[in-house]
C-alpha cells in the first residue's frame, strides 16, 4: 500500500519559520523587540545614556516651567476673555487644520507611493518646501500670494489676510506637509499585492482603494492627524506674519505668549505655555487611544 500523500491544504516545511498568527488565523507583524543578552548590556547602556540626554532636557523644560508659574495665573487663562478667546480659537483652528491636512494627505500620499508619473521627483521635492522653509518666510510668501490678482480675487469672497481663515491657512501650509510624509510612510508599509489581487478579481482601482487600501491606511491616519494637530498648535511665524496678532480676533496661544513676552509679562507667558502643554498631552493621549482602537479594526 502506497504511503499517504500529503494533503494539498497542509503547509509544507521549507525550513523557514512561519509568520506568527492570531487566534483567528491572521498574520501578525513580527515584533521588533530583541532579547538583551549579557554581552549586549554595555552597548544598550551606552545607547540609553545618549537617549537620556534628550529625555532629561524635555523633562527639565516642562518641570521648570511648572515650578516657575504661579497657578492662579493659569486659572486666569480661562477666566480672562482675551486669553479664553485665544484658547478657543487655537482649538478650533487646529481641529479644522487637522481635518483638512489629513483630507489632503491621503490622496496625495497614495498618488506619490502608488503611481509613477512625469515630474514625480519634482513634486516630491515641492512637498518638502513647507518643511524646510523658515516659518516667517512661509507667512511672508502667503502675504505676497494674496497681493497677486488671483489672491485679491479670492479675497473678494473670503478674507484671509489678518483674519481667522488666514490663521487656518497658515497652520495648514505647514501641517499638511508633515501629514503627507506620515501618510506616505503608512502607504509604503501596505503590501500592494492586496490591491493587485482586488483588481484582478474585478475591482476597479477606485474600489480597491476604498475597500482594501484605505482600511489598512487608517492606522497611519492617526499619527498623521496627531502630528498635524501638534504642528498647527505650535505654528507661530506664519500666523504672526499672515494673520497678525489682533486680540479677540486672530490671536492664538503661541502669539499670546509672544505678546506677553513683548511687555515683559513672563508669568502669564508661562501660564499660557502650561495650558498649551496640557492640551498637547491631552490630544496625544486621545490620539494614542484612537490609534490602538484603529489597530483593533
KANORRA-V561003 format. One record per pair of residues at least 4 apart in sequence whose C-alpha atoms are under 6 Angstrom apart, sorted by the first residue. I is the first residue (numbers start at 1). J is the second residue. Records with the same first field share a line. If there is no record, write none. Layout:
I = J  J
//
This chain:
20 = 27  28
21 = 25  26  27  28
22 = 26
41 = 45
48 = 52
52 = 56
56 = 60
59 = 63
60 = 64
69 = 267  270  271
73 = 271
74 = 271
76 = 80
77 = 83  84
78 = 84
80 = 84
81 = 85
82 = 248
85 = 89
86 = 251  252  253
89 = 93
90 = 94  252
93 = 97  168
94 = 229  232  233
97 = 101  168  172
98 = 225  228  229
101 = 105  176
105 = 109  179  180
109 = 180  183  184
110 = 114
111 = 115
129 = 133
130 = 174
135 = 237  238
136 = 237  238
137 = 141
138 = 238
139 = 238  241  242
143 = 242
146 = 151  152
147 = 151
155 = 159
160 = 165  166
161 = 166  242  243
162 = 243  244
163 = 243
164 = 250
166 = 170  243
167 = 239  243
168 = 172
170 = 238  239
171 = 232
172 = 176
175 = 228  231  232
176 = 180
179 = 224  228
182 = 224
183 = 220
186 = 220
195 = 208
198 = 203  208
199 = 203  204
203 = 207  208
207 = 211
208 = 212
209 = 213  214
210 = 214
219 = 294
221 = 225
222 = 291
227 = 231
236 = 240  254
238 = 242
239 = 243
240 = 244
245 = 250  251
246 = 250  251
247 = 251
257 = 269
260 = 265  269
261 = 265  266
283 = 287
287 = 291
//
